[in-house]
Amino acid sequence: MRKRFAVINILIVAICLLTTNMFANPTNSQIMLCQITVDSTADISCNGGADGLVSVQGSGTTGSYHYSLQIFNPTFSIWQQIAQSPAAGTYSSTIVTFPLLVADCYRIVMTDSLEFRDSANTCLIIII
């Protein structure tokens, strides 16, 4: 019986040390997270309109980000990209705005040059 408790205690100590070292090491990728923020939105002004917008901004890691605007495709049960900014393979450090949007729910996926990702969801409605 005594051996089992010793093994469990050693395992717990090892997990605690691993966790502590993981976050104490400044070069560890786990603490280099990026975060997306929906800076502003504008709902659609009339039925059938396409004058909505979503502005997003990233923070953390490298300071430059690529954004993918997506809508949900219920036929295939996946999120599909409908726009990106800046151009594929490039990154921006400024606020990015996706204009001319219709009433729908959108996901914006942000990726930095180190391939860290974050996403945000927002819905635009028709103002009546």
N, C-alpha and C positions, 0 to 999 in steps of 0.2 A: 504494500500500500504506500509506503513512504516514497518509493521510487516514482510512482505516478505523480505525486504532488510536486516532487523536485523537477520533473520534466515539464509539467505545466508552468511552474514558476519561471523556469529558464525560458520557456517559449514566450511568456508574457513580457519578461524583461527584454528579450530580443526584439519583439514587436515594438515596444516602447522606444528602444534605442534606434531602431530603424526609422520610426516615425519622427523622432526628434532630429536625427541626422538629415532626414529628407528635407525638413523645413529649415534647418539651420544652415544648409549649404546654399549660398546665394546663386550658384550656377545651376541649381536643380531646376528643371523645366516646370515643376509643379508650382513654383511661386512666381513664375513669369507669365501670369495670365493676362489676357486682353479682355476688355469689356466694351460692349456696344451700348450706346444710349440713343433712344429715339429723342432727338432734339426738338422736333416739332412735327405736327401733322395738320392738314387742312382737309376737311370733309368736302363732299361733292355738293355743289350749289343747287343742282336740279336733277330730276329724274332723267337718266340716260346721259348725264354729263360725264366728262372726263377731265375735271379740273382739280382733282385731289392731289395731295403731295405728302411725301414722307421725307423728313430730313434726319439723318443719323450721323453720329460721330463716335469714333473709337478712342480708347485710351489704354495705356499699358504697353508692355513689351517694346516693340521697335518704333512705335509712333506713326507708322504708315500702314494703311489697311486697304483691302479690296472688299467690295460689297456686292452681294448677289441678292437681287430682289426676286422673291418667289411667291407663287400662288399655289394653293392646294388643288391637285387634279383628282377629283373623287373617282373617276373611272379607273385609274391605276393606283389610287391610294398613295400618291407621292407628291412631294413639293417640287414644282418645276420652275426653273429660272425663267423670268420674263425680261429681266434687265440686269445690267451690271455697271459698276462704276468704281474706279476708272476702267479703261479698256483691259481686256484679259491679260493677265501677267504683269500688270502694273499696280502701283499702290499710291494712295493719297493720304496726306496728313490733315486735310481740311474737312469741314462738314460736307457731306454728300447729300444731294437732294434728288429724289425720284419724282418728277412731275407728271402731269397728265394721266393720273390714275383714276380708275372707276371705283365705285362702291364695291368693296370686297375685303377679305382679310389677307394680310401679307406677312411673309416672314422675310427678314433681312438677315443674311448670314455674312458675318464679317470674318475675314481671314487676314492674318498678318504675314509678313515675309518668312517667318519661322514656322508657318502652318498651324499656329494657334488659332482657335475659332471661338466665336460666341455668336449668339443669335438673339433676335428680338422679334416679337409678333405684335402686330397692330391691325386694327380694323378701321376702315373708312366707311362712313355712312352718308346717306343723302340727307341734307338739311331741308326740312319741309317748313 
